[in-house]
Amino acid sequence: MANLDPIALTKQLVDIESTTYHEGVCGEFLAAYLAEIGWEVSRQTVEQPDKAKSPGAGDGPRFNVIATKQGVEPKLFFSTHFDTVPPFLGPCREDETHLYGRGVCDAKGILAAQVAAAQRLAAEGLPVGMLFVVGEERDSAGAKVANQHPVKSSRFLINGEPTENKLALASKGCLRVELYARGKAAHSAYPELGDSAIDKLVAALAKIQELQLPVVEGIGDTTLNVGLLSGGRAPNVIADKAEAHLLVRLVGPSEPIREGILACCEGLCEVEFSLELPFVQMRALDGFETMVAKYTTDIPSLTNWGEPFLLGPGTILVAHTPDEVIAKQEILDCVELYVKLARQLLTT
């Protein structure tokens, strides 16, 4: 079975709920499917996180799926994730030209295109494999586990994310920051008796938003988003606590930004840096359109799997939205691009 229908496989995958921490049923389907079409499949356990620290964490099994050919030492792996952001939007919908539903472009359509490409390349005798991981949408937990147990023969990693079928020259890193301000509660009629945590937090955020963030020519600028704000008890109470959660999209090292944030918060609030994924630059290849991914991928967590490349159908602009959609032709076109890219890397 050298050729398979990636559109049909996409629909099958989208029909199965696999929001982060609840990927087990989809993983079982995927493992069985790959075994049925002739691949040797192994499961790589990924532990569930502590529910107290990870709202939405599950109880069921979760695992990465690795597929190789018997007796072959793969030099190139296709990789993407099969977890999705919540909520599950129900079965895949379609019309003549498009597929609709959670995961059609991020990243189940991509996964299906990779399976179709790997099937063709293996039939040609080229040494390829597949690595499909869980947890990308939260903390790259699956990729981090995979990186501890790489297939040592692998020299190249083709990672799949929605890049509009263009080869990414770079993907931004990210720095997750939490700010915690402490104060003293008091009656709002007597503010001198209290100490407003909200005032401290607002002052720190104002300073942070004045920071000059790095810009890299040809790549883009560092961006900072204040995504969550909370604090206080009531309008007539001086706030005794407040917090903010920030996400910085990196185009370079994080150290100058960390130092700037710490300086802005000195004497005002505590700072925690809870997650960092580095900025990644990749090389261009002849015959491929290029782009810059403004988002973060699993690539920084898969450094032991070979030189990375980033390519996939669909647009990130509809990922994580109720209107997630992908053109069927984009999936089919990407199969050809994956085959072209793998051949170029393995035969040059």
Secondary structure, DSSP 4 states (H G I P E B T S, - for coil): -----HHHHHHHHHTS--BTT--HHHHHHHHHHHHHTT-EEEEEE-PPPPTTTSTT--SS--EEEEEE-TT---SEEEEEE--BPSPP--S-EE-SSEEESTTIIIIIHHHHHHHHHHHHHHHTT--EEEEEES-TTTT-HHHHHHHHS--TT--EEEE---BTT-EEEEE-EEEEEEEEEE-B--BTT-GGGSB-HHHHHHHHHHHHTT----EETTTEE-EEEEEEEEE-S-TTB--SEEEEEEEEEESS-SHHHHHHHHHHHTTT-EEEEEEEE--EE----TT--EEEE-S--SGGG-GGG-EEEE--SSBTTTTTSTT-EEEHHHHHHHHHHHHHHHHHHHH-
